[in-house]
Amino acid sequence: MKENAERVVQMRGVTKTFGAVRAVDGIDVEIRRGETVALLGPNGAGKTTSISMLLGLLKPTAGTVAVFGQSPEQAIKHSLIGAMLQEGKLMSGVRVGEFLDFVRSLHPAPLSKEKLMDLASLGEIEHRRVDRLSGGQTQRVRFAMAIAGNPQLLLLDEPTAAMDVEARRDFWTSMHAYAAEGHTILFATHYLEEAETSASRLIIIARGHVIADGTVPEIQARYGEPRVTFTLQEEGAKGFEQFPGVHRVEVVDQHVTLHTSNPDATARALVASAIPWKDLEVKSTDLEETFIKLVHNGKGEQA
């Protein structure tokens, strides 16, 4: 029972079609309490459709969706879910504080106004009209709207799309403060750096499938491509293809890159060889390279 209680999101064999288009194709996802999960994928991968099904805005064509062991509609009814979506306008003509008072009144046990304003960093614009806010300020108000009911699960769809670098940083500072209180967060983003620094786990989808699921180090270890690089001190050295683990060799002038499945064994073979070298480094592909490789090749969990 305790294990079940820790499950916040369960999607089993979830498919969603729109006519002949299969936007989501057999997704299996489980998210536990306290996780901050980034949902990554190219445009059209099924990210927004998946979030919409978790909110009960769309019904799956096949499979099951459960949030806190109940339907999304029931979880919404009990203010267990908060959402910040790409689309949706705020009420024009009202001031920020007045708007949030109204939103708070819709929930049975909302956050206090003081805490809400503090978490969303809205104190300086409390008396400003919502239709006179910058893009970043509007996103902060929408964030406050999403957490007003103190939801246990927060769903965010491209939450920092309209923000500059400073506003994005401030937003994630607020988000980390909210997550630190034990809340569960699932956010879709195109910013890989944002996912890498803010999420405890990544789920990468492409063409409606989950193609990778794990922490950044786990995904890079599983799908990345380690490299051993060094500089030759003499011309003409060769035979690198024979080193253990090496499956591709690149030589540019005197600089050598060995793409290998076993960087430790490759490096040991180089050290034991008679080849004169310097500036040895063992590198791994960064998240962007790994992401592009996964999405382009369509490889991963369901490949």
N, C-alpha and C positions, 0 to 999 in steps of 0.2 A: 504493500500500500504506500509506503514511504517513497518507493521508486516512482510509482505512478504520480504521486503528488508533486514530484519535482519536474515532471514533464509539463512544459508550458504549451508547446506547439507540437502537433503530430499531423503530418500529411502522409497518407499511405496510398500509393498507386494513383496519385491525382493527375487527371487529364482534363484539359479544357480546350474545346474546339469552338471555332467561330466559322460555321459553314465548313468549307474545305480546309480551313487553316487550323492546324493543331498548335496552339500557343504554348500549352504545357502538355508534356508527353510522359506521364508515368513518374512523377516526382515523389520521392520518399525523403522526408525531412523530419528530424526531431530536434527540438530546441529545449534546453533545460533551464530551470530558474537561475537567474543571475548572469546568464551569458549575454555578451554583446556581439552580435553576429552581423557580418557584412554580407550582403547578397550582391554578387558581381556577375556581370555578363554584358555582352554587346547589346545594342538596340534590337528589340524584337526577340530577346532570349526568353522572355516569360517572367521577368522580375515583377513588373507592375501587375500582371495578371495574377501571379501568386499572392501578392500582398492583398489584392482586391478580394481573393477568395478567403483569405484569413480574416478579412473584415466583414465577410458575408455580403459584400457588394456583388459578387459573382458566385454562382453555384458551379461546383465541378461537374463536368460531363460524366466523369467516372472517378472512383476512389473516395476517400473520406478525409475530411478536415476537422480537427478538433483543437480547441484552445482551452486550456485548463480542464480537459476532460469533457468539455461540452461544446455545443455548436458555437460558431462565431457570433451568431445573433444573441444567444444567451449571455455570452461573455461581454458583449457590448452593452447589453441591458443592465448588467451588474457593474458597469464602469471598470471592467478588468482590462480593457484595451483602450489605448489612446492612439491616435493616428495623425500623421502630418504628411499629406499627399501633395503631389505636384500641382494639382489643379484645385481651385476653390478660392473664392474671394471673401474678404472680410466685410463686415457691415460698414458701409460708408456713412460718414457724418457723425459717428460716435467717437468718443475718446477711448484711448487704450484701456484705462482703468475701468471705465464703464462697460466696455465690451467684455473684459475678463470677469467682472462681477456677474454679468449675464450668463457667461459660460459656466462659471462656478455654480450658479443656481440650478443648473441642469443635472448635477451629480449629487448623490446621497452623502458622500463624505469627501468633499473637495479639499485640495490643499488650501492652507490659509492664503489670503491675498498677499501678505508680506512675503511668505516663502515662495510663492509663485513668481512674484515680481523679481525676487532675488535670484532664483534659479535661471530665469530667462533674461536677466540683466536689463530690466525694463524701467527701472526707477526714474531715469532721466526723461523718459518719454511718456510717463503715465497719463499726462494731461493733453497729449498731442492727439489730433484726430487720426484715425487709422488710415484714412485716404491721403494723408500727407506724410507718409513714412517712406524711407528709402527701401530698396529691395531687401537689404540685410535686416533692417528693423522689422519689416513685414514678416520675414521668416522667423524672427525671434518671437513675434506675437503669435504666429501660428504654432510655434513650439510650445508656448505657454498655453495656448488653447488645447493642445494635445495632452498636456500633463495636468490640466486643471483638475481632473477627477481623480488624481493620484493613481493612475492605472498601473497594474503590475506588469503589463506588456505594452511596449511602445513600438509602433510600426512607423517607419520613416521612409518616404520615397523621394530620393534625391533631395535631402533636406537643405543642402548648402549650395544649390545650383545658382541662386541669385546673389551669392555673397562674395565679397572680395576676400583677400587673404586674411586680413585682420579680423573681419567679421566671422569668417569660417573658424578661425582659431578660438575666438570668444565663444562661438556656438558649441564647439566640442568641449570646452572647459565646463560649460553648463551641463552638457550631456554626461560628462564623466561624473560630475557631482550627483546627477540623478541616478546613474547606474551604480554608484558607490553605495547607495541605500538599498541595494538588493533587487532593483528592478531589472527586467529582461528587455533587451533592445534588439530589434531586427531592422537594419537599414539597408536600402538599396542605394548604390552610388556608382558614379563613373570615375571617381577620384581614387586611384589605386593607393596613393600615399595615405589618403584619409582612411581607407580600409585597413591598411597595414599598421597604422599607428593607433587607431581607435577601436579596433575589433579584437576580441579574444579568439575569434574563429571566422573563417571565410567559407562561404558556399558559392561556388562558381557554376553558373548554368549557361548553356548554349543550346539553341534549337529546342528549348523546352525540356532538356535533360539536365540533371545534376552531373557535372563532369569532374568536380573535385570538391572535397569537404574536409576541412581540418584547420589547424593553426597555420600561420605563415611558414614557420620552419618545417612543419610536416609536409605542406604542399610543395615547398621548394625542394625538400629532400626526395620526395616521391616523384615529382615531375620536372624538376629543374635539371640543368645540365652542368655538372661541375667541370671546371677547367683548370688545368695546370699551365701557367705561363712562365716564361723565362726568356732571357736574352743570350744568344750564342756569342761566345768570345772568339770563335773561329768560323769561317765559312765552310760549307760542304758537309756538315753533320747531317745524318739521315738515319732511317731505321726506327723512327719514333712510333710507327704503326705497330711495331712488335712489342711495345711496352704494354704491360697488363692493363686492361680496362679501356685502352685508347680505341676510339672508333672514328675519329676525324682529326686531321692535323692541318693547321694553318700556319704558314710561314710568310711573314712580311718583313723583308730585309733580314735583319738578324733576330727579329722578335718571333717567338714560337708560342702557339697556343695549342694545347692538346685537350681535346674534348674527350672526357673519360667517364666511365661508370664507377671507377674506383680510384679517386684522386690520391689516396694514401699510397696505394700500390704503385701508381704511376710515378709519384714523386720519389719513392724509394728506388725504383728502377733507374730513374734519371741520376740520382745521387750515386748509385752503384756503378753507373756507366763511366766510360772514359771521356765522355763528351764535356768539353769545357763550357761552363755556363755561369750566369750570374742573375741576380734579381728574381729569384724563384718566388712565385706566388701561387696559392691555391684559392680559386675563386668559385663562386656559385652564381648562377643566373639570378638577377633580381626579380622581384615580383612581376614587374611589367613584362619582362621577357618570358617568364613562365606562363603568365596569363595569355599572352599572344600565342604562344606555342600551343597551349591547351585548346583555346578557342579555334585556332586555325586548323589544328589537326583533328579536333573533335574527340580527343582522347580523354580518358579519365575514368571515373567510377563506373560508368555504364558503357564504356567502349568495348 
